[in-house]
Amino acid sequence: MKNPVHISDPLAANRVAGGGIRVHYEDVSEASATMVVHTDIYNMSSRDEKVSVHLSLEDKEGNQKQTSVSEQVVVQGAGYQQVRQVMKIENPSLWSPDSPTLYTLNVKLDQAGKTLDQTSIKAGIRTFRFTAEGFELNGKKLWLRGTNRHQEYPYIGYALSDEAQYRDAWKIKQAGFNFVRLSHYPHSLAFVEACDELGLMAMDAIPGWQFFGDSVFQERSIMDVRNMVRRSRNHPSVILWEASLNESGMTEDFIDRAHGAVHEEFPEGDVYTCGWMDYGYDVFIPARQHGQPPHYWNNYNTGKPILIAEYGDWEYYAQNAGFNQTEFSDLKTEERNSRQLRGFGPVRLAQQALNYQEAHNSNLNGKAAGDANWLMFDYNRGYAPDLEASGISDIFRIPKFAYYFYQSQAGPNLAPDAEFGKPMVFIANYWDTPEWTDVKVYSNGEEVELLLNGQIIARQKPDNDRYSTNLVHPPFTFRVPRFEPGTLKARAYIGDQVVAENTHTTPGKAARLELTWDRSGRDLASGGRDVIFVYATVVDEAGNPVHSDNRPVAFAVEGDAELIGHNPIEAEAGIATILLKTGNTPGSIKITARAVEVQDGILKIE
């Protein structure tokens, strides 16, 4: 139970620019930075109380970097008092996507040597700004290479474990992104904390899409704006506040109030609002399809910062439809649009990847600060029976070809211990379709060599076609003279050194199931709360995936865990997936997968 005099809660206090701890930074450089800490104190008792606030800033090794003790302040009975303290940090390690350094700020409420309350928050020291010319982080220009994310899982909806939230952030970072837009509702703070830790910049958003209501609705939306800032204001990953009802007919009065509420709640430091309408907000965030081809937003030049918040889906699905989601003209054929399930096959997955490449390359022609594709993971929409399948990974978090296009746009980080942005190469062809011999290879290397059954097809530099003019690392397109079953191997070179390899082999007859589970930077946690994906891949005798196989697979589990999902479930593109939920007792878990005419797969997790 809390002491009657304690640090207030950011939401429960319901105080403008108050409640809990609020941190911002001034005069930030590699030489020094000023950290300003506001501590909001609540006195539930009926008498006045004298207290002081003790601050201690520790680095990641636990070394104390700076301290501050406030003068004694009087907190009136049944009242609030906010204390402002300033600490100067010499030679700070600045937070960035490449180096997401986090400090620990310890806050203690003291009364005559007695601790009344204490808390700790993670702090990332950085400075940033948006201009009409782009985005700068810590004084250096940086392109925001981003994606959109829905936090939904199959079967369990939004009821993800904190570890599962982390794994999603890890996957986004692993895909080569440095920025993520949180889609139209408050995402779990566990995900935002993972963004802090991994170095993903984020756009936070209020709930709202394609609806604008009456005065009561608007008041509640403004309250959503205030609560959004109060819950996320100290997270270094959050660089934009989407105080906007997406694709909704907001009035200018509402926009002014929403924009003003953000700046009232966070009146100092680097604070930028954003919205889909070109009025009122600090940054304009249209979707690509809100503009007109062929230039879309490349000629936008009003002096306001712009970021393309969505692209790659709707303009390929119904280019001239605008916001009409039910009746539209010029619907692209299924083979041409970006809504491609993983099971639709390699040719259509390659088309999806080309769509994203074309749109991203085009976005780079203008002065946008960055772009965010729609989207990272396939998801259930609720208002329609089918999956929205424009994700670069499917709903089970299995990558499609487009995932590797984006991964190739990061790095290469040649450090031996690099976790993200490492040298990579990926062949966007399973080499199991005789009539399809075009081979596109994604890599962040300087050159790629392609071999078929040990014979060199070519070694070449990246493409220089119209889809690649602005890319950091364009793909490599090879023309293989004829289909020959066997092994395609791609080698990525930097200078004369091979830095990455990838192979795809024409599979033989399905022979067995291979089981894996999705760790993505986090071990499986016990305590009855964690969920992970377990994958059963159909492989031939040599272990090559059989991507054309869709046989039903049945899963069974032994140990303190349960399976969630359709069981049995048909494999999609050779992989059957189920969710596993941990029980309360740590120990060994054994998962078995069975299917007709192939050997069982067995997986043990400790």
N, C-alpha and C positions, 0 to 999 in steps of 0.2 A: 504494500500500500504506500502511495506517495505521501511525503510530508505535505502538510497544508501549504507550505511555501515551496514552489517547485518551478522548474522550467516548463512553460506552457506548451500545449500541443499546437502544431501549426494549423490544423484544421478546426479543432474544437474551439480554439481561442476566437476565431472569426474576427481577427483584427487586421485592418489594412496595414500592410508592410510589417506585420507583427506575428506573434505566435512562434514558439520554438526558437531555433537558431537561423539567422540569415547571414550569409557570407558573401562578400564581393571583394574584388581586387582592383588596385589602382597602381599606376606607374610600374607596370609589369615589364621586366626585361630579364635577360639572362644574368645580369649583375645583381638585381634586387627586385623585390616586389613588396607592395604594401597590402596586407590582409586586414580587412575591416570586418569585425564580428559584432553582430547585434544579438543579444540574448534577451528573450522576452520572459519575464518572471510573473507568475500568478500567485497571489496570496489569497487562499480560500478562508483564512481565519478572519475574525472580526477585528483584530487589533493590528496596528502597524508593526512591521518587522524590518530590522536592519540586516542587510546581507551584502556580500561581495561576490564577484564572479572571478574564478581562477581559470585561465586558459593555458593550455600546453599543446604545442604543435610538435608532432613526432614524424620522422621520416619512416620509410618502409622497413628499415632495420630496427626501429624503435628508439633511435637516438633523438633526444630532445633538441629541436631547432630554435624554438622561441617560446617565451612565456609572457603572460600578462596578468596582473591582478588589478581589478578595478577598485576604485574608492568605494566605501560603504554607501549604499543607497537605501532609501526608505521605500518600502513597498506598502502602500496603504491597505488596510483591511478590505477584503473583498475587491481588490483592485489589481491592476497590472502595472509593471514598470519595465521599461526597456533600457538595457545597458549597452553602450557602444564602446568598443575597444579596438585599438589599432596596433598591429604588430608588423614590424619590418623584417623581411626575410632576406638574408644575404645569399647570393648565388643559388637561387631556387632552381630546382629541376622542374622545368615547365611541362605541363600536360599536353600531349599531342597524340595523334593516332600511331605514330611510330614509337613514341615513348610515353605511354599513359601513366606517368608517375602520380601516385596518390599519397598524400600525407594523412595522418590521423589527427584530428582536432579534438582534444579532450576538454570538455566544459564542465566545471564543478561549481555548484552553488554553496557558498560557505557562510556560516554564522558563528562567529566567535570560536573558530577552530573546528566546528562541527560541520560535516558535509550533509546538507539537506537534500541535494539531488545532484545527479551527474549523468552525462551522456557523451557519446562520441559520434562524430561524423567523419566520412572520408572527404578530403578536400583536394581538388586539382587546380593548380595555379596556372592560369592561361589568360591571354587577352586575344580578342578577335574583333573583326569588323566586316560589315557588308558595305560595299559601295557599288556604284553603277558599273564599275570595272571588274567586280568579282568579289572574292572572299579572301581575307587574310587571317591567318592564325599565327600568333606570336610574331607578328611583323612580316610574315612571309606569305606570299600568295599561294593558295591551295585550291585545286578543283575539288568540289564536293561530289565524289563519285558514289552515288547512292542507290538505294532500293527502298521499296515500301514493304511493310511487314504486318500481316495479320497474325495474332498470337494463338489462333485456333489450332487445336490438335484434332485428328479424327477421333470419333467416339466420345471423348471427354470434353469437347468444346474448349472453354477457356480455363478449365480447372487444372492448369499445369503446375508441376512442382517448381520450386525455385531453381533446382538443378536443370530442369527442362528449359526454363527461361534462359538460363546461361548458355545451354547448348545451342539454342537458336541464335543468340548473339554471336557465339563462336563461329557458327556456320556462315553467318553474314560476313564476318571479318575474313574467314577462310576463303570466301568467294571473291575477295579482292575489293570489297567496299570499305569506305571510311565514313559513310554517312547512312543513316536510316531514318525514314519518316514513319512515325508511329500512327497507325491508321485510325483516325476518326473516333477515338475513345481512349480513356486512360489505360495504358498498358501497365502490367505489374511492375512495381518498383524494383523487383528482383531483376527484371530485364534491363531497366535503366542503370541499376548498379553494375550489371555485367557490361554495359556499354562503357561506363566509367573505367572499369578494370581493364577492358580489352582495347580501348581506344577507338570507340565508335561514336562519332558525333551524331546527335539526334534532334529531330523536330518533334516536340510534344504537341498534342492536339486535344481539343475539347470534343465531346460527342456531338455529332450532327452531320447529316448528309441529305441533301435534296429535300429539305423541309424547313420552312420558316414560319413560326407560330405567332400567337397573340402576345399580349403584354406579359402575361404570366410566364409563358414559355421563354420570352426574352429575358425576363428577370432571372430565371433559373439558369439560362445559358450564361449570363454574366457571372452568376455565382460559380458556374463550372470553370469559367476563365480564372477567377480568383483562386479557386481550389487547385487548379492545375499548377499555377505558379507556386502556391504555398507548399505543395507536396514535392515539387521537383527543382526548386530554385537553387539548391546547393550542389546539384549534380554537374560536374564539369562537362559531361557529354552533351547536355542540353544547350543548344546554340540558337534555337528558333522556337517561338511560341505561336502555334497555329490557333489563334483566338478567333476562329472563323468557322462558320457552319458551311461545310464543303458543298460546293455546287448548289447553294441555296440562295434565294433572292433576298439577301439581307438589305435592310435600309441603311443609308449613310449614317443615320443617328445611331443605329445598333453598332455599326462598325466603329464609330467614334468612341462609343462607350466600351466596347470590347478591347480596342487598342489602348484606351486610357486606363482600363482596369489592370492590364499587365504592367504598365509603367507606374501605376500607383502602388501595386504590390511589390514591385522590384524597382525602386526609384533611382538606384545607382548601378554603376558598372556597365557591362556589355549586355544590353537587353534589346532584342529585336522581335517585334511581332511580325506575323505574316498571314496572308489570306489569299484566296483564289480570285478575289476581285481587285482590280487595279484602282483602289481608293483606300486611303486612310492608314493602311498598314505600312510598317517599315520596309518590308520585303514583299514583292509580288510573286506568288507561287502558282502560276497557271499550270494546267495539264497541257501537254503538247497538242492534243486534239482540240483544245480551246482556241488555238490559232488556225491559220489557214495555210494549206500547202501552196507552194513548195517551201516557203521560208519559215512558216510557223512563227516562232518568236525570235528568229535570228536578227530581225531588223528593229527589235524593241529598243527604244533609245529615248526614254523620258527623263532620265536622270535618277530613276528609282532602281535599287537593286532587284534582280530577278533570278529566280531559281525554278527550273522545270521540275515540278513536284510529281508528275506522272508522265510516262511515255512508254511506247512500245506495244501497247495492247489495242486501245480503242481506235487509234487512227488506222490500224490494219484490219480491224474487224468491221467497222462501218464508218468510213472516212468522212462522209458528208453528213453524218447524223446529228452532230452537235450533242445535245443532252437527251435526245429522244432514245430511250432505251428499249422501246417496244416496237416502234414502226420506223424503219430506216431504209434509205436507198443505198445502192452501191455496196451491198454486203459482200465482203470478200469471200471467195470460195474457201472451204474448210482447209484446203491445202496451203492457202496463202496467209491465213491469219495467225496470230500469236497464241491462240488458245489451243495448245497441243498437249494432250495427255502423254505421259511417258510411253504408254502402250501403243500409241499411234504409229510408232516406227521411226527409223532413223532419218528418212527423207523429210518428214514433217518436223521432226525435232531440229533438223538443220535449217529449215525454213524459219522456224521461230527464232533461232539464234541469229540468222541473217537480218530479220526484222529489227531485233534489238541493236545489232551492230549498225545498221543503216541509220536508225533514229538517233542513237548515241553520237555517231559521227556527225550527223547533221546538227545536233544540239551544240556541238563544239564550235560551230561557225559563228555563233553570236557572242554576247557579253554576259551570258548567264554565269552565276557563281557556281553552278553545278546542276546535276540532274539526278532524278531518282526513278528507276524503272518501275513499272507496275507488272510484276512484283516478285518477291522472293519465293514464296511458297503458295502452291495451289490452296484454295480454301472453299468452304461451304458458304454460300451467300445468304441462306435463309429464305429469301424471297423467290428463289428459283430451285428446281429439283437437282440440277446438275452442278458439278464442280466448276468454279471459275479456274480455268486451267492455264492462265498466262504466267504462272510461276516459273522461275528458272530451276526450281526443284518441285517435286510433287508434294502432295499433302503429307506423305510419309518422310519428307525431307531427303529424298533420293534425287541427286542432281540430274538435270537434263543437259543437253549439249550447251545451251546458252550459259549455264553456270560457268563453264570452262572458258567461254569468251570473256566474261567479266574477270575471272581469276587471272587471265593472261594480261589484263590491263594494270595489274599491280606488280611491284617489284621490278627486276629481280633483287631480292635481298640475299647476298652471298654469304652472310654470316653463318658459321657452322651451326649455331644454336637458334637460328631463325625459326619462328613458329608460323609466321604469316608472310606472304609475298615471296615465298621461296621460288627458285627457278622451277618452271613447270612446262609440260608439253602434254597435249591431249589430242588424239585422233578422233574427229567427229564422224566416224564411220565404223560400224561394228564389223565390217568386212564379212557380212553374211547375206548380202543382197547382190546377186550376180549382175543384175541390170543397172546397178548404181556404182560407178567406179570413180566418180569425183571424190576427192579426199581433201577435206579442209582440216588443217591442223592449227590449234590455238597454242600459242607459246609466248613467253616473255623473253625468249632467247633472241640472239641476233640473227641466227640462221637455223634452219631445220633440214635434216636429212631424212628422207623416207626410203625405207627398204621393204621389199616384198620377198619373203622367203630367202632372206640374206642377200638379195641382189639390190643394188642401189637404183632407185627410180630417179631421184634427183636430190641435190642439195641446193637450197635456194634461200634468198632473202625474202622478207615479208611482201605481201601484196601491195600494189600501189594503185588499185582500182578506185572508183568513185565512192565506194563504201568505206574506204580506209584512209582518206586524206588527212584526217585530224587525229587518228588514233595513236596512243602512246606505243602500242604494240599491235600492228595489224596482223591478221591471220596469214597463214601460208596455204595456198591452194595448189594442189598437185593433180595432174592428169595421168592416171594409171592407164596404160594402153589397153589392157584387157583384164577381166576378172580371172584370178587364179586362186583357188582355195589355199589357205595357209595363213601365214603371220605377217601382218603389217607392223612395222616398227618405226617409230619416229624418234629421232635424236635431236635434242636442242643444244645448240652451241653458243657459247660466248667466247669470242676469239676462236682458238683451236681446241678448247676444252668442252667435252660433253658435260652438260650440267643437269640434264633430265632426260628420261626415256619413257616411252609409253608404247604398249603393244596391244593389238586386237587380233585375235585368231579366229578363223572360221571354225565354229564349233562342230563337234561330232554329235553322236547320239547322246541324249541326256542320260546320265549315269547315277548321279547322287545329288543330295542337297547339302549345301554348305551354309552354316549358320554364323552370323555375326551380330553384334549389337552396337548401337550408336553411342559412343562415349563422348565425342566432341568436346574434349577438354574437361569433363567432369565425370568422376567415378560414380557408380550407382550407390545411392544413399539408402540406408535402411530407415526404419521408423514409420513405415506405412505410407510414405508420402511421395516417393519418387516414381517416375514413369520413364521407360525407355522404349525405343523401337528395336524389335528383333527382326532381322531379315533372313529369309531362307532363299538362297540363290540356287537355281537349277544349273548344274554344271555338267560337262562331259567327263570322260574318264581322266583327262589331263587337267581338269580344273578350269576349263574355259566356260564362261557364262553362255547359256543358251538363251539369247534374248527373245527368240520367237516362241518360247515355251510359256503356256498359260495354264498348266494343269493345277487342280486344286491341291492345296497343302493343308494338313491338319497339324496343329501344335498341341503339345502337352507340357506341363510344368511339374516339377517336384521341388519341394522346399517351401519356405514361407513367402510365397508370391502368388499373384493371379494374373491370368491373361485377359485382355480386354480387346474385343473386336470380333469380326466375323471369323468363325472357326468351324470348318475349314474355310479358307479364302483362296480364290484363284490367283495364281502368280500373274503379275503385270510386267511384261517385257522381261520375263525370267526371274522376277523377285516377288516373293510373297512376304507380307509384312503383318506383324501383330504387335500390340502394345503389351508390355509387361509392367505390372505395378508391384512394388516391394511390399513385404509385410513388416511386422514390428521386430522380428528377430533376425539379427545379423547371422550370416552363415552361407552355406553353399546353395545355389539355385541351379537346377538342371532343366534345360529346355530341349525337347525332342520335336523334330519336324518329320512328318511322314507324307509320302505321296506314292501313287501306284507306279510300279515299274522302275523305281529309282531307290537307291540306298538311303536310309534315314540319315538325317543330320542331327548332331548332338552338340550342345553348347553348355559349358559350365561357367557360372559366374560366381566369384567369391564376394 
